[in-house]
């Protein structure tokens, strides 16, 4: 039987070297990892990333923002971010309980690749890119190509997420997030919507990003609806054509038909919230 080990490196280079050996699972917050362990405990050695300073924090850069992979959701809530990030901040408040927000990480929410991951729709509306590192080098992948399916992501053996990069939102743009669940807290989303809306001097929309989660295997942007919103004041009726990228299923939380009906209402709320904020 393979002897399992616990690693807690103090820098990224050491972590990537350990990861390159194989049979090691990177863990930061562990809010999905530990509850999902099989009987008898881990089947892989654990690589604890929490002591690596470069994986934490939110910083402003020349062309946008960097969010370290191990940044906690509670850090996002407290960060001094522009209004375009308001949807991401609102989603951060919806990730489990306060205790989970204090432990769970931004990258963990992505790597877990749940269709109902609260962080993914707002990050899609912000044009997030995922920085991936291994002992051989680094690469950057747009978020909409990083999550490839249910519990599936574009990570090769020996690779791990080290940061997210987000461009500066348009000046004056504002984000919003709306979620439907069976209760207010500690609930898996039935439907969720994130938007980033910018308006010109006349109050008409000149920048629109809309993304929906829990209505398809991966969260999706709605480009036809985004185009329809341009030049309006947000009073656009959501049509079946706008929702074409979605493929909601029937499950214990709701039917596909119910999800499609609900998503139109949530889009309206999110757009109004961004326009009126």
C-alpha positions in Angstrom: 0.0 0.0 0.0 1.3 3.5 -0.9 2.3 5.5 2.1 0.5 8.8 2.1 2.2 12.1 3.1 1.3 15.6 4.1 3.2 18.4 2.5 3.1 22.1 3.5 5.6 23.9 1.3 6.5 27.6 2.0 6.9 28.6 -1.7 5.5 27.9 -5.1 8.6 26.4 -6.6 8.7 23.7 -3.8 5.0 23.0 -4.2 5.3 22.5 -8.0 8.3 20.2 -7.5 6.2 18.1 -5.1 3.3 18.1 -7.4 5.4 16.9 -10.3 6.1 13.6 -8.6 2.5 12.5 -8.9 0.1 11.0 -6.4 -0.4 14.4 -4.7 -3.6 16.4 -4.3 -3.3 20.2 -3.9 -5.6 21.5 -1.2 -6.2 25.0 0.2 -9.6 25.6 1.8 -10.6 22.0 1.6 -14.3 22.8 1.9 -15.1 20.5 -1.0 -12.2 18.1 -0.6 -12.6 16.9 2.9 -16.4 16.3 2.8 -15.9 14.3 -0.4 -13.3 11.9 1.0 -14.2 8.2 0.8 -14.4 5.9 3.8 -10.9 5.4 5.1 -9.6 8.9 4.3 -7.5 10.3 1.4 -6.2 8.1 -1.4 -3.5 10.6 -2.4 -0.9 12.5 -0.5 -2.1 16.1 0.4 -0.3 19.2 -0.7 -1.3 22.0 1.6 -1.1 25.4 -0.3 -2.1 27.7 2.5 1.5 28.7 3.5 2.4 30.1 0.1 2.2 33.8 0.3 2.1 34.4 -3.5 -1.2 32.4 -3.8 -3.1 34.9 -1.5 -4.5 38.3 -2.0 -6.1 40.6 -4.5 -3.8 43.2 -6.2 -4.3 45.8 -8.9 -2.0 45.6 -11.8 -1.3 47.8 -14.9 -4.1 46.3 -17.0 -6.5 44.9 -14.4 -6.6 42.7 -11.3 -4.9 39.6 -10.0 -6.7 37.3 -7.5 -4.4 34.7 -5.9 -5.7 31.1 -6.2 -5.8 30.6 -2.4 -7.7 33.9 -1.8 -10.7 33.3 0.5 -14.2 34.3 -0.4 -14.3 36.5 2.7 -11.2 38.3 1.3 -13.3 39.1 -1.8 -16.1 40.5 0.3 -13.8 42.8 2.2 -11.6 43.9 -0.8 -11.7 47.5 -2.1 -12.8 46.7 -5.6 -14.5 48.9 -8.3 -18.3 48.7 -8.8 -17.9 46.3 -11.8 -16.9 43.7 -9.2 -20.1 44.1 -7.2 -21.6 40.9 -8.7 -18.5 38.9 -7.6 -18.6 40.4 -4.1 -22.3 39.5 -3.9 -21.6 36.0 -5.0 -18.9 35.7 -2.4 -21.5 36.3 0.3 -23.5 33.4 -1.1 -20.8 30.8 -1.0 -22.0 28.5 1.9 -21.8 30.0 5.4 -19.5 32.6 6.8 -17.3 29.8 8.1 -17.0 28.3 4.6 -16.3 31.8 3.1 -13.5 32.1 5.6 -11.9 28.9 4.4 -13.0 28.2 0.8 -10.9 29.7 -2.0 -11.7 31.3 -5.3 -9.6 28.8 -7.3 -11.1 25.8 -5.4 -14.6 26.9 -6.5 -13.4 26.8 -10.1 -11.4 23.6 -9.9 -14.3 21.8 -8.2 -16.2 22.5 -11.5 -19.7 22.2 -10.1 -22.4 23.5 -12.5 -23.8 25.4 -9.5 -20.5 27.0 -8.4 -21.5 30.6 -7.3 -18.2 32.2 -8.3 -18.2 31.2 -11.9 -20.9 33.4 -13.5 -19.6 36.7 -12.1 -16.0 35.7 -13.0 -17.2 35.0 -16.6 -18.8 38.5 -16.8 -15.5 40.0 -15.7 -13.6 38.2 -18.5 -11.4 36.2 -16.0 -8.4 34.2 -17.2 -6.9 31.3 -15.3 -3.1 31.2 -14.7 -1.8 27.6 -14.5 1.6 26.6 -13.4 3.7 23.4 -13.3 7.4 22.6 -12.8 7.8 23.1 -16.6 6.3 26.6 -16.9 3.1 28.6 -16.9 0.1 29.1 -19.2 -3.1 31.2 -19.2 -6.5 29.9 -20.2 -9.8 31.9 -20.5 -12.2 30.8 -17.8 -14.8 29.8 -20.4 -12.3 27.3 -21.7 -10.9 26.2 -18.4 -14.0 24.5 -17.1 -14.8 21.8 -19.7 -17.7 19.9 -18.1 -19.2 18.7 -14.9 -16.2 18.2 -12.5 -13.9 18.5 -15.5 -11.2 21.2 -15.9 -8.2 21.9 -18.2 -5.5 20.8 -15.8 -2.8 18.3 -16.8 -1.0 16.1 -14.2 1.5 18.3 -12.4 -0.4 21.5 -13.0 -2.3 23.7 -10.5 -4.1 27.1 -10.6 -2.0 29.9 -9.2 -4.1 33.0 -10.0 -7.0 34.6 -11.8 -6.4 37.7 -14.0 -9.3 40.1 -14.7 -9.2 43.2 -17.0 -10.3 46.5 -15.5 -14.1 46.9 -16.0 -15.2 49.8 -18.1 -15.4 53.0 -16.1 -18.7 53.4 -14.4 -19.7 49.8 -15.0 -21.5 48.0 -12.2 -22.0 44.3 -11.5 -24.8 42.4 -9.9 -25.6 38.8 -8.9 -29.0 37.2 -8.3 -29.5 33.6 -7.0 -32.5 31.4 -6.5 -32.3 28.6 -3.9 -34.6 26.7 -1.6 -33.5 28.9 1.3 -31.4 32.0 2.0 -28.1 30.3 3.1 -26.1 27.1 2.8 -28.0 26.1 -0.4 -27.0 24.8 -3.8 -28.3 27.2 -6.5 -31.3 26.3 -8.6 -30.5 29.2 -10.9 -28.0 32.1 -10.6 -27.3 35.1 -12.8 -24.4 37.6 -12.9 -24.2 40.7 -15.0 -21.8 43.6 -15.6 -23.6 46.6 -17.1 -22.0 49.9 -18.3 -24.0 52.9 -19.4 -23.3 56.0 -21.4 -24.0 59.6 -20.5 -27.6 59.3 -21.7 -28.2 56.3 -19.4 -28.2 53.7 -22.3 -26.3 50.5 -21.9 -23.0 50.4 -23.8 -21.4 47.4 -22.1 -23.3 44.2 -21.2 -22.1 40.9 -19.9 -24.6 38.3 -18.7 -23.8 34.8 -17.4 -26.0 32.0 -16.0 -25.1 29.1 -13.7 -26.9 25.9 -12.8 -28.7 25.8 -16.1 -26.1 23.8 -18.2 -23.1 21.5 -17.5 -20.9 24.7 -17.2 -22.0 28.3 -16.6 -22.7 30.1 -19.8 -22.7 33.7 -21.1 -25.6 34.8 -23.2 -24.2 36.7 -26.1 -27.5 37.3 -27.9 -29.0 38.9 -24.9 -25.9 41.0 -24.3 -26.2 42.3 -27.9 -29.9 43.0 -27.4 -29.2 45.1 -24.2 -26.9 47.5 -26.0 -28.5 50.9 -26.6 -31.4 50.2 -24.3 -32.1 51.2 -20.7 -32.2 47.6 -19.6 -35.9 47.0 -20.5 -35.4 44.0 -22.8 -37.7 41.0 -22.7 -35.7 37.8 -22.3 -36.6 35.4 -25.1 -36.0 31.7 -25.9 -33.4 32.8 -28.4 -31.5 34.7 -25.7 -31.4 31.5 -23.6 -30.3 29.2 -26.4 -26.9 28.4 -24.8 -28.6 26.9 -21.7 -29.6 23.3 -21.3 -31.2 22.9 -17.8 -31.9 19.5 -16.4 -34.6 18.2 -14.1 -33.3 17.3 -10.7 -34.4 17.3 -7.0 -34.0 21.1 -6.9 -36.3 21.9 -9.8 -37.3 21.0 -13.4 -35.6 22.3 -16.5 -38.7 24.2 -17.4 -38.8 25.9 -14.0 -35.2 26.9 -14.3 -35.8 28.5 -17.7 -38.8 30.4 -16.4 -36.8 31.6 -13.3 -33.7 32.6 -15.2 -35.6 35.3 -17.1 -36.8 36.9 -13.9 -33.4 36.7 -12.3 -31.8 38.3 -15.3 -34.3 41.2 -15.0 -33.5 41.7 -11.4 -29.7 41.6 -11.9 -29.9 44.1 -14.8 -32.1 46.4 -12.9 -29.8 46.1 -9.9 -26.8 47.0 -11.9 -28.5 49.9 -13.6 -30.0 51.3 -10.4 -27.0 50.8 -8.1 
